[in-house]
Amino acid sequence: MTAISVRELRKSYGGTPAVDGVSFDIRQGETVGIIGHNGAGKTTTVECLVGLRKPDSGTVEVLGLDPATRRRELARRIGVQLQDSALPDRIKAGEAMRLFASFYPRSANWRRLFETWGLDGLRNKAFGDLSGGQKQRLLLALALVGRPELVVLDELTTGLDPLARRETWELIGALKTAGTTILLVSHFMDEAEALSDRVAVFKGGRVAAFGTPDELKRAAGASSLEGVL
Ligand SMILES: Nc1ncnc2c1ncn2[C@@H]1O[C@H](COP(=O)(O)OP(=O)(O)OP(=O)(O)O)[C@@H](O)[C@H]1O
């Protein structure tokens, strides 16, 4: 089953193409990484997938729905953590979890999620008083509280210390095992390689290559994904 299907997606800003004919498919239960230099069109593509931007042309289907017209329906089935996700400074971490859990028809036990994500001691802390890493963890937990079929994570571990990164990888591993489809935008090649079944390499608003990390490295004659970029 296909979870995400993108065909000839195009999006320009002020006449300049940011995404210039992107096509790819992601199977249900698959973890796909998107890598590429700054400005390659990764975030714009992801924003079209979650219904935050309307494509100029091309077709996008996520869980069989068009995000541009079925965004609300889709929002209940996907979890999203974007680069510039934020909450009001004064909302407490526990309040945010309760609130987000109330949005979804089959939400997870948010107290257990708090424990899993090492957030238990922060329940009464205001979002604005959390450290960068703690904010990141809370936003991730919020993306998962609705028990989504698909999660979209843009810059999953940016700003986390090495230990928190490792722990986050383990939690993503558990999500994978549970059969969740995961789309992961990352600037960390080790992360993309460790977590992804397949990786899409974006260059100049296009998908320059798409394959397993091993296939990509072999094709580029590179020993790591850095050499594929
Ligand atoms: N809201 C916007 N208005 C105008 N131009 C934009 C806007 N958002 C993105 N762009 C431009 O579109 C191009 C693609 O940007 P995008 O953020 O999709 O790339 P990216 O691969 O996610 O980059 P990064 O790794 O830096 O996040 C860039 O040239 C960027 O300057």
Ligand as a Chemical Component Dictionary entry (heavy atoms), coordinates in Angstrom:
data_LIG
# 
_chem_comp.id                   LIG 
_chem_comp.type                 NON-POLYMER 
_chem_comp.pdbx_formal_charge   0 
_chem_comp.three_letter_code    LIG 
# 
loop_
_chem_comp_atom.comp_id 
_chem_comp_atom.atom_id 
_chem_comp_atom.alt_atom_id 
_chem_comp_atom.type_symbol 
_chem_comp_atom.charge 
_chem_comp_atom.model_Cartn_x 
_chem_comp_atom.model_Cartn_y 
_chem_comp_atom.model_Cartn_z 
_chem_comp_atom.pdbx_ordinal 
LIG N1  N1  N 0 7.948  31.614 2.059  1  
LIG C1  C1  C 0 8.892  31.724 1.118  2  
LIG N2  N2  N 0 8.939  32.816 0.334  3  
LIG C2  C2  C 0 9.877  32.936 -0.639 4  
LIG N3  N3  N 0 10.825 32.007 -0.888 5  
LIG C3  C3  C 0 10.821 30.893 -0.124 6  
LIG C4  C4  C 0 9.860  30.697 0.913  7  
LIG N4  N4  N 0 10.102 29.499 1.496  8  
LIG C5  C5  C 0 11.170 28.979 0.848  9  
LIG N5  N5  N 0 11.594 29.818 -0.116 10 
LIG C6  C6  C 0 12.710 29.562 -1.056 11 
LIG O1  O1  O 0 12.447 28.329 -1.711 12 
LIG C7  C7  C 0 13.641 27.577 -1.842 13 
LIG C8  C8  C 0 13.458 26.215 -1.194 14 
LIG O2  O2  O 0 13.306 26.396 0.219  15 
LIG P1  P1  P 0 12.989 25.221 1.220  16 
LIG O3  O3  O 0 12.827 25.813 2.593  17 
LIG O4  O4  O 0 11.885 24.398 0.681  18 
LIG O5  O5  O 0 14.356 24.371 1.138  19 
LIG P2  P2  P 0 14.978 23.351 2.178  20 
LIG O6  O6  O 0 15.607 22.297 1.351  21 
LIG O7  O7  O 0 13.978 22.934 3.175  22 
LIG O8  O8  O 0 16.098 24.239 2.880  23 
LIG P3  P3  P 0 16.702 24.165 4.375  24 
LIG O9  O9  O 0 17.553 22.951 4.423  25 
LIG O10 O10 O 0 17.507 25.424 4.457  26 
LIG O11 O11 O 0 15.557 24.127 5.326  27 
LIG C9  C9  C 0 14.762 28.413 -1.238 28 
LIG O12 O12 O 0 15.408 29.094 -2.276 29 
LIG C10 C10 C 0 14.038 29.391 -0.351 30 
LIG O13 O13 O 0 14.737 30.606 -0.249 31 
# 
loop_
_chem_comp_bond.comp_id 
_chem_comp_bond.atom_id_1 
_chem_comp_bond.atom_id_2 
_chem_comp_bond.value_order 
_chem_comp_bond.pdbx_ordinal 
LIG N1  C1  SING 1  
LIG C1  N2  SING 2  
LIG C1  C4  DOUB 3  
LIG N2  C2  DOUB 4  
LIG C2  N3  SING 5  
LIG N3  C3  DOUB 6  
LIG C3  C4  SING 7  
LIG C3  N5  SING 8  
LIG C4  N4  SING 9  
LIG N4  C5  DOUB 10 
LIG C5  N5  SING 11 
LIG N5  C6  SING 12 
LIG C6  O1  SING 13 
LIG C6  C10 SING 14 
LIG O1  C7  SING 15 
LIG C7  C8  SING 16 
LIG C7  C9  SING 17 
LIG C8  O2  SING 18 
LIG O2  P1  SING 19 
LIG P1  O3  DOUB 20 
LIG P1  O4  SING 21 
LIG P1  O5  SING 22 
LIG O5  P2  SING 23 
LIG P2  O6  DOUB 24 
LIG P2  O7  SING 25 
LIG P2  O8  SING 26 
LIG O8  P3  SING 27 
LIG P3  O9  DOUB 28 
LIG P3  O10 SING 29 
LIG P3  O11 SING 30 
LIG C9  O12 SING 31 
LIG C9  C10 SING 32 
LIG C10 O13 SING 33 
# 
